[in-house]
Amino acid sequence: MLREGSHGPEVVLGRRCRDRRRPIWSLPKGTPDGDETPEATALREVAEETGLRVRVIDYLGDIHYRFVRKGVRIDKTVRYFLMEAIGGDLSDHDHEFEEIRWFGVAEADVAMQFATERDILARAMAASRPPVSGAV
């Protein structure tokens, strides 16, 4: 999610600390609820995790990864979209993140732990040239 801030493009990231040695700043993401489309999942998850109401502008790509939870290996695919905020407030985010905030793109690139998410950010920047006014 990108927006044009006072000093250039900004991206919203969430911070997770639970069960980790250091905080992890990452993009919002989630799991489909029933037969939700990828777009509906993205809209719902972004609203829940960030407090923002958004609209989809463009598809940016997928990330595939594996992890183990409670001894079970999970394969996950996350579909990412460039989005524009149409309302909401970051203070209304849910429990998934301890903190939500806007970062300048260069600062976000340093803060984000996962190279795959940095690639999504680069795709978002390329897709939003010229920058989308008010894009999340």
Order of alpha helices (4+ residues) and beta strands (2+ residues): beta-beta-beta-alpha-beta-beta-beta-alpha-alpha
